[in-house]
Amino acid sequence: MTRPDTDAYQKGFDAHLVRRILHYVRPYLPLVIGGVLLALLISLASPLFALIQRHAIDAYLSPLAQRQAVSRDALLSGLTTTALAYMGLKVVEFALQYGFTLTIGYLGQNVLRDIRADVFSKLQRLHLAYFDQNPVGRLITRVTSDVDAINQFITGGLVSLIQSTFIIVVYVVIMLSVNWRLALISFTVLPILFAATRFFQTRLRDAFRVTRTQQAIVNSKLNENITGMLTVQLFGRQKRSALDFNLSNRALLSANENSVKWFSLFMPVVAVLGQVAVALILYFAARQILGVDGVVAGAITVGTLFAFVQLSQQLFQPIQDLADVFNNLQAAMASSERIFGVLDTEEAIQDKVGAQTLPDFQGRVTFDQVWFAYDQDVTGTTPDTDDRWILRGIDLDIQPGESVALVGATGAGKTSVTALVSRFYDVQRGAVKVDGVNVRDLQQHDLRKHVGVVLQDVFLFAGTIESNLTLNNPDIPHERVVEACRYVGVHDYILSLEHGYQTEVRERGATLSTGQKQLLAFARALIQNPDILLVLDEATANVDTETELRIQAALERVMRGRTSIIIAHRLSTIEHCDRIVVMRKGRIVEQGSHRQLLDRGGYYAKLHRLQYAQGDAAD
């Protein structure tokens, strides 16, 4: 069975999905009504051209060719009037078609904007575990090409379906009224056309779905290689990455070629059937014109024959358009399944009804027998011996204003502790509390506005330095930005740049050193959270000694009176902390001050000796 995360959904037309798409159309009902009315008028105008041509042939050209006793001037005058009427109708058709295209274009673009906005907003509300499980390229495909497929369905599919249906009905009625025998003869190919459409339907649907799947894979590969270009070039992986991408690219090529193969067969089949209908009309109409097999000669005029050929060819054009509508529908079904799959994703981390705020924020943090695992399949009943547990029965009480350092080997669970304070994840057992209130009972926005986080991997947005520091919040004054930058010792560096705080930052801060980005991230946390519970996750891991000293000096000022949780591998950076919590394999094994832990001679003392021994060896 195909998993949903492979993007290969095995379901055809779904009325429920169509209704959900139409839900986005409802706010623009005036545009829909206008588009339908214009489509109806175009449908009524289209067959009139063949009827005008029929009139011109039978009323003016045939008498002239047969040298009937009719005034030549009168015939030319009639032809001129008919030609002017024909051109006038063309102008009217142009205006109708222009209005129709404009109306439907506005409709489609507005719907596209609304769906894209909903998907983006949904992504912002989803828990971090969702992004751990879904590649960025796949999510980008949802907001771009998948949304565009629905737009194509609305603009080139749904309304075209209405228009083409109107045109077909009008043509059928007119053909039956002009000559019902020829009409029935031309309709004999329709059952074959319907059978061919049904045959190609399944092939095209599956081909479009495979194409979408491969497109998402290519997008994921492209995103990974661009964002990880430093690693690719550093380890000389260009050829290997190119080969890997080439495999996915060829798979996409194969999927597209398969779609093209079936589509290239389908359209000619429709066209050939249309010409078969024309041939049948010519054959039987000619017999009636010539009076063959006892048929009265002249039962059909030349103008009628010409008009019928035109009407028959024009009848098959909207049928061909319906084939395009079908293709758009298949693409839209596949894309809408994935888009609504995102929109229907359960928001695992969400506020309870009546969630509280922290009006008198103190900064006390409590871990009460916390068991936690990133694996979503782990529940509170999972055995304690399961290897997927990251934290195992953590009990920790951090008092307001206390600075606590978390130390331990990689994988001990230090970063998980900080993630739970901000409620980026929910625990499977136990409770995490801030000021005595379970974080599950607090409003996420209110909780996180009190928590400032500085991570080891700093993310900077494209924009100016100041916009990165304020996160485009116009309510933050420039003076507050400067004050925070002075605290962390980055103010002078910013002023040394050509445009100071208005200097443009390239994507992900490519023009800044790791230390500079770390300092900016530290300043950003201070600016966003003046009364923060400070969480520093290896914040000084990637800076030089001089920069580290500046951060240390700033920390001593900033941490005074504020609850602070610091993660560090460099034990020298946390010696001044009120308490050091030592973690190993998801458990707390020791805690106390730096001096107490050294005197105890336990795990912390061992880590301390090993680190300083390495430092002495390096010297």
C-alpha positions, 0 to 999 in steps of 0.5 A, spaced: 500 500 500 502 506 498 504 511 503 501 518 503 508 521 504 510 518 497 505 523 494 502 517 490 494 518 491 490 512 488 484 516 487 480 518 481 474 524 481 472 525 488 466 530 489 468 531 496 474 534 494 471 538 488 466 541 493 472 543 498 475 547 491 469 550 490 468 553 497 474 557 495 470 560 489 464 562 493 467 568 496 467 570 488 460 568 486 459 575 482 465 573 478 463 566 477 456 569 475 459 574 470 464 568 467 458 563 466 453 569 463 459 571 458 460 563 457 453 562 455 453 568 450 459 566 447 456 559 446 450 562 443 454 567 438 459 561 436 454 557 431 452 564 428 458 564 424 456 558 420 449 560 419 451 567 416 456 563 411 450 558 409 446 564 408 451 568 404 452 561 400 445 560 398 442 567 398 448 570 394 453 566 391 449 560 389 444 564 384 450 568 382 454 561 380 447 559 377 446 565 373 439 566 375 435 572 373 437 576 379 441 583 379 448 582 380 448 589 384 443 586 389 447 580 390 453 584 391 450 588 396 447 582 400 454 579 400 457 586 403 451 586 408 452 579 410 460 580 411 459 587 415 454 583 419 459 577 420 465 582 422 460 585 427 459 579 430 466 577 430 467 584 434 462 582 439 465 575 440 472 578 441 469 583 446 465 577 450 471 573 449 476 578 452 471 579 458 470 572 459 478 571 459 479 577 464 473 575 469 476 568 469 483 570 470 481 574 476 477 569 479 483 564 478 488 568 481 484 570 487 482 563 489 490 561 488 492 567 493 487 564 498 489 557 498 496 559 498 495 563 504 491 558 507 497 552 506 502 557 508 498 559 515 497 552 516 504 550 515 506 556 520 501 552 526 504 545 525 508 542 530 516 541 529 515 534 528 511 535 522 517 538 519 522 533 521 518 528 517 516 532 511 522 534 506 522 542 505 522 541 497 515 537 498 512 542 502 514 547 497 511 543 491 504 544 495 504 551 496 507 552 488 505 547 483 500 543 487 496 550 488 497 552 481 494 545 478 488 547 482 488 554 479 489 551 472 483 547 474 478 553 475 481 557 470 482 552 464 477 547 467 471 548 471 469 554 467 471 551 461 467 545 462 461 550 463 462 554 457 464 547 452 457 544 455 453 550 453 457 550 446 455 543 445 448 543 447 447 549 442 451 546 436 447 540 437 440 543 437 442 548 431 444 541 427 438 538 429 434 544 427 438 545 420 438 537 418 436 532 423 439 526 418 446 529 417 446 531 425 444 524 427 450 521 422 455 526 425 453 524 432 455 516 430 462 517 432 460 520 439 460 513 442 467 511 440 469 518 442 466 516 449 469 510 449 476 512 447 476 518 453 474 512 458 480 508 456 485 514 456 482 517 463 485 511 467 492 512 464 492 519 464 490 520 471 496 515 473 501 518 469 499 525 472 500 523 479 507 519 478 509 526 475 507 530 481 510 525 485 517 525 481 516 533 481 516 533 489 522 528 489 526 533 484 524 539 488 527 536 495 533 534 492 534 541 489 533 544 496 537 539 500 543 540 495 542 548 494 542 549 502 547 544 503 552 546 498 558 548 503 558 541 505 557 538 498 563 542 495 567 541 502 567 534 501 567 534 494 561 531 493 559 534 486 559 528 482 556 524 487 550 529 488 549 530 480 549 523 479 543 522 485 540 528 482 540 525 475 537 519 477 531 523 480 531 528 474 531 522 469 525 519 473 521 525 472 523 525 465 520 518 464 514 520 468 513 526 463 514 522 457 509 517 459 504 523 460 506 526 453 505 519 450 498 518 452 496 525 451 499 525 444 495 519 443 488 522 446 488 528 442 489 525 435 484 520 436 479 526 438 481 530 432 481 523 427 474 522 430 472 529 428 474 528 421 471 521 420 464 525 422 466 530 417 467 525 411 460 522 413 457 528 412 460 530 406 458 523 403 451 523 405 450 530 403 453 529 397 448 523 395 442 528 397 445 534 393 446 529 387 439 525 388 443 518 388 439 512 390 432 515 389 433 521 393 430 528 390 436 532 388 437 538 391 434 536 398 440 539 401 443 546 399 451 547 398 450 552 403 447 547 408 453 542 407 458 548 408 455 550 414 454 543 417 461 541 415 463 547 419 458 546 425 461 539 425 468 541 426 466 546 431 462 541 435 468 537 436 473 543 438 469 543 445 469 536 445 477 536 445 476 542 450 473 537 455 479 533 454 483 538 456 478 539 462 479 532 464 486 533 464 486 539 468 481 535 473 486 529 474 492 534 475 487 538 480 485 531 484 492 529 485 494 536 487 488 537 491 489 531 495 496 533 497 494 540 499 488 538 503 492 533 506 496 538 509 490 543 511 487 537 514 493 535 518 492 535 525 495 540 529 498 536 535 501 542 539 495 547 540 492 551 545 486 548 549 480 552 550 481 557 555 488 557 555 491 561 560 496 567 560 502 569 564 501 576 567 506 576 572 511 572 569 516 570 574 521 564 570 520 558 574 521 552 570 519 545 573 520 538 570 516 533 573 517 526 571 518 528 564 519 522 559 519 524 552 521 521 545 521 525 538 518 518 535 510 520 534 509 512 535 511 513 542 506 513 547 505 514 555 504 506 555 511 505 551 515 500 556 521 504 559 526 500 556 524 502 549 530 505 546 526 511 543 526 515 549 530 521 549 528 523 556 527 518 562 524 521 568 527 528 568 525 531 575 528 538 575 526 545 578 529 551 576 527 557 581 526 564 578 532 568 576 537 562 577 542 560 571 542 553 570 547 549 565 546 543 562 552 539 560 553 532 558 555 528 552 552 528 545 545 525 545 544 526 552 537 530 551 540 537 553 537 540 547 530 536 548 529 539 555 530 546 552 525 545 546 520 542 551 520 549 555 517 553 549 513 547 548 515 545 541 513 538 542 509 535 548 511 530 553 509 523 553 509 522 560 509 527 566 509 535 565 513 541 564 511 547 568 512 554 567 511 558 574 507 552 576 502 552 570 503 546 565 505 549 559 499 545 555 495 549 559 498 556 557 497 560 550 503 558 546 504 565 543 504 568 550 509 562 553 514 563 547 514 571 548 517 570 555 522 565 552 528 567 548 532 562 544 539 562 541 541 556 537 547 554 535 545 554 528 543 561 526 538 562 521 538 569 518 532 572 513 534 576 507 533 583 508 537 588 513 540 587 519 535 591 523 529 587 520 533 581 522 533 583 529 526 586 530 523 581 525 520 586 522 516 589 528 515 596 527 513 597 534 520 596 536 524 602 537 531 603 534 534 605 540 532 598 543 536 595 537 542 599 539 542 597 546 541 590 545 547 590 540 551 594 545 550 589 550 553 583 546 558 587 543 556 587 536 554 594 535 561 597 533 561 591 527 555 593 525 557 601 524 563 599 521 559 596 515 557 601 509 550 602 511 550 600 518 544 597 521 540 598 514 546 593 511 543 588 506 543 580 509 544 575 504 540 569 504 541 565 511 547 570 512 552 568 507 556 574 508 557 574 515 562 569 519 559 564 524 561 568 530 557 575 527 551 571 526 551 568 533 552 575 536 546 577 532 542 572 534 543 573 541 542 580 540 535 578 537 533 574 543 534 580 547 530 585 543 524 580 542 524 578 549 526 584 554 523 579 560 526 573 558 527 566 560 533 565 556 535 559 553 542 558 550 543 552 546 551 552 545 550 559 543 558 560 544 560 553 540 562 557 534 565 563 536 572 565 537 575 566 544 575 574 544 568 573 541 566 568 547 569 573 552 564 579 549 558 574 550 560 572 557 561 579 559 554 581 556 551 574 559 553 576 566 549 583 565 543 580 561 542 573 566 542 577 572 535 577 575 533 572 569 532 565 569 537 562 564 538 555 561 544 554 558 547 548 554 554 548 553 560 543 551 565 548 553 565 547 561 569 554 562 563 558 559 558 555 565 563 555 571 559 561 573 552 558 573 548 557 579 547 550 578 550 545 573 545 539 571 549 533 568 545 529 563 547 522 561 542 517 556 536 522 558 537 522 565 540 527 570 546 523 574 548 529 577 547 537 579 550 542 583 555 548 583 561 547 579 566 547 585 561 542 588 561 537 582 569 537 581 569 536 589 564 530 588 569 527 583 563 524 579 561 524 571 562 532 571 569 531 574 571 526 569 568 530 563 572 536 566 578 532 566 578 530 559 576 537 556 582 540 559 586 534 557 584 535 550 586 543 551 592 542 554 594 537 548 592 542 543 596 547 546 
